[in-house]
Amino acid sequence: MASVTRDDVLGALTRIVPPGADHDVVSLGWIDGVAIQPGGLVSVSLAVPAALGPSLEPLSRQAEDALRALAGVTRATVILTAQRPPQAENAQQRPPQAEKKPQPGAGGHGHATSQARIELPGVRHIIAVASGKGGVGKSTTAVNLALGLTALGLKVALFDADIYGPSIPRMLGVASVKPVANGKKVMPVTNHGLSMMSIGFMIAEDDPIIWRGPMVMGALEQLLRDVDWGTQDVMVVDMPPGTGDTQLTMCQRVALSGAVIVSTPQDIALLDAKRGLAMFRRVDVPVLGLIENMSYHLCTNCGHREDVFSHGGARRTAQELGVPFLGELPLDIRIRSGSDEGMPITLSDPEGDHALAYKAIARAVWTSLESAAPAAPNVGSQ
Ligand SMILES: Nc1ncnc2c1ncn2[C@@H]1O[C@H](COP(=O)(O)OP(=O)(O)OP(=O)(O)O)[C@@H](O)[C@H]1O
């Protein structure tokens, strides 16, 4: 099979002209990134003026058709990302405190950065749930923590930034729901008292999501900005795993009030967790604490407890690094099956030990956020 080249891709895109424009998308400088993977999988990111985003959806379909017509292309995905506003404009929009040293919990609006910040004015606190490596239960923790926060009577949003494996829609039983537009904005999907958005709503589960860093950030930024989040006490962000450029950019661009790090107890996972912690410290985001997931195993039949992964490692690491230890959750099939079935354990067994552990973590997180920031009118406003 002929293999497709970047020039082929750009050539095909020169035939795509936005409605009302005099030039094609290549001449307009809208090509943000092109990724070509073995097997003829082509992904293109088009950085378009933010205000035009929703009206250009048909253009992205047209571009996909043009790419699919190329010899050697088996699948084409074109995503629209919002163009960054010019720097001078950003400087004017940035609140005056943006150049000051950050205050933990003060909405994260304090860290200085040269890049445009993504401000969500109706959201009081934004917290990241992160892990140094994949598969440690970050999404499971983000979902149950978010539900634990709703149990406190808070208005909670959940943003799935795990672009490599968006699992929030499945875990919250809304995998088949499609978000609806409201004017120029998209309404969050709601279920179980949470307002959520995920890249998973926008792509098919088997779509290749191996995008270059800038493309990933563009897609996340567009999603965050284009959703009508309304007023929220707290937004929980399920971060992509790892500590690479995407994660770092996300920490710099989103006004984070703090971060929660999830780790399993093994040394190797803890090393990654330490890397995650260092990343947040580097960008002045307060680390609210460490959670040990899959801390020990509980036998479903007899309830016997086994410390399969040397239980207690995260607590020791938290002490060593001077950050709070927020709690531990066992490796328990009920935690997994709840997520698989769209009914997380905090909902399915709200008075059980695991739900109580998540709720205690949620309380500690909220206390930590609020102890550093005065109460706002929307707090507890459900
Ligand atoms: N405490 C637990 N007990 C049993 N299963 C768990 C537990 N925590 C997570 N899992 C299961 O482990 C798998 C990975 O969890 P999850 O998707 O939350 O991890 P992740 O760190 O977000 O992964 P990725 O980085 O790949 O997105 C899922 O099948 C989940 O249901």
The ligand as an SDF file (V2000), in Angstrom:
LIG
                    3D

 31 33  0  0  0  0  0  0  0  0999 V2000
   -8.9230    0.0930   43.9180 N   0  0  0  0  0  0  0  0  0  0  0  0
   -9.2040   -0.6170   42.8270 C   0  0  0  0  0  0  0  0  0  0  0  0
   -9.6260   -1.9070   42.9250 N   0  0  0  0  0  0  0  0  0  0  0  0
   -9.8980   -2.6410   41.8130 C   0  0  0  0  0  0  0  0  0  0  0  0
   -9.7770   -2.1980   40.5520 N   0  0  0  0  0  0  0  0  0  0  0  0
   -9.3600   -0.9090   40.4050 C   0  0  0  0  0  0  0  0  0  0  0  0
   -9.0650   -0.0590   41.5110 C   0  0  0  0  0  0  0  0  0  0  0  0
   -8.6830    1.1480   41.0390 N   0  0  0  0  0  0  0  0  0  0  0  0
   -8.7480    1.0600   39.7030 C   0  0  0  0  0  0  0  0  0  0  0  0
   -9.1360   -0.1610   39.3190 N   0  0  0  0  0  0  0  0  0  0  0  0
   -9.3150   -0.6700   37.9460 C   0  0  0  0  0  0  0  0  0  0  0  0
   -8.0300   -0.5730   37.3030 O   0  0  0  0  0  0  0  0  0  0  0  0
   -8.1970   -0.1830   35.9460 C   0  0  0  0  0  0  0  0  0  0  0  0
   -7.3990    1.1130   35.7090 C   0  0  0  0  0  0  0  0  0  0  0  0
   -7.9970    2.1230   36.4830 O   0  0  0  0  0  0  0  0  0  0  0  0
   -8.1400    3.6120   35.9660 P   0  0  0  0  0  0  0  0  0  0  0  0
   -8.6500    3.6460   34.5670 O   0  0  0  0  0  0  0  0  0  0  0  0
   -8.8490    4.3670   37.0140 O   0  0  0  0  0  0  0  0  0  0  0  0
   -6.6090    3.9850   35.9730 O   0  0  0  0  0  0  0  0  0  0  0  0
   -5.8550    5.2130   35.3390 P   0  0  0  0  0  0  0  0  0  0  0  0
   -4.6830    5.4470   36.1940 O   0  0  0  0  0  0  0  0  0  0  0  0
   -6.7920    6.3410   35.1200 O   0  0  0  0  0  0  0  0  0  0  0  0
   -5.4500    4.5790   33.9760 O   0  0  0  0  0  0  0  0  0  0  0  0
   -5.0160    5.3160   32.6280 P   0  0  0  0  0  0  0  0  0  0  0  0
   -3.8330    6.0960   32.9820 O   0  0  0  0  0  0  0  0  0  0  0  0
   -4.7490    4.1730   31.7210 O   0  0  0  0  0  0  0  0  0  0  0  0
   -6.1810    6.1700   32.2380 O   0  0  0  0  0  0  0  0  0  0  0  0
   -9.6900   -0.0270   35.7260 C   0  0  0  0  0  0  0  0  0  0  0  0
  -10.1910   -1.2270   35.1770 O   0  0  0  0  0  0  0  0  0  0  0  0
  -10.2430    0.1900   37.1260 C   0  0  0  0  0  0  0  0  0  0  0  0
  -11.5910   -0.2420   37.2550 O   0  0  0  0  0  0  0  0  0  0  0  0
  1  2  1  0
  2  3  1  0
  2  7  2  0
  3  4  2  0
  4  5  1  0
  5  6  2  0
  6  7  1  0
  6 10  1  0
  7  8  1  0
  8  9  2  0
  9 10  1  0
 10 11  1  0
 11 12  1  0
 11 30  1  0
 12 13  1  0
 13 14  1  0
 13 28  1  0
 14 15  1  0
 15 16  1  0
 16 17  2  0
 16 18  1  0
 16 19  1  0
 19 20  1  0
 20 21  2  0
 20 22  1  0
 20 23  1  0
 23 24  1  0
 24 25  2  0
 24 26  1  0
 24 27  1  0
 28 29  1  0
 28 30  1  0
 30 31  1  0
M  END
$$$$
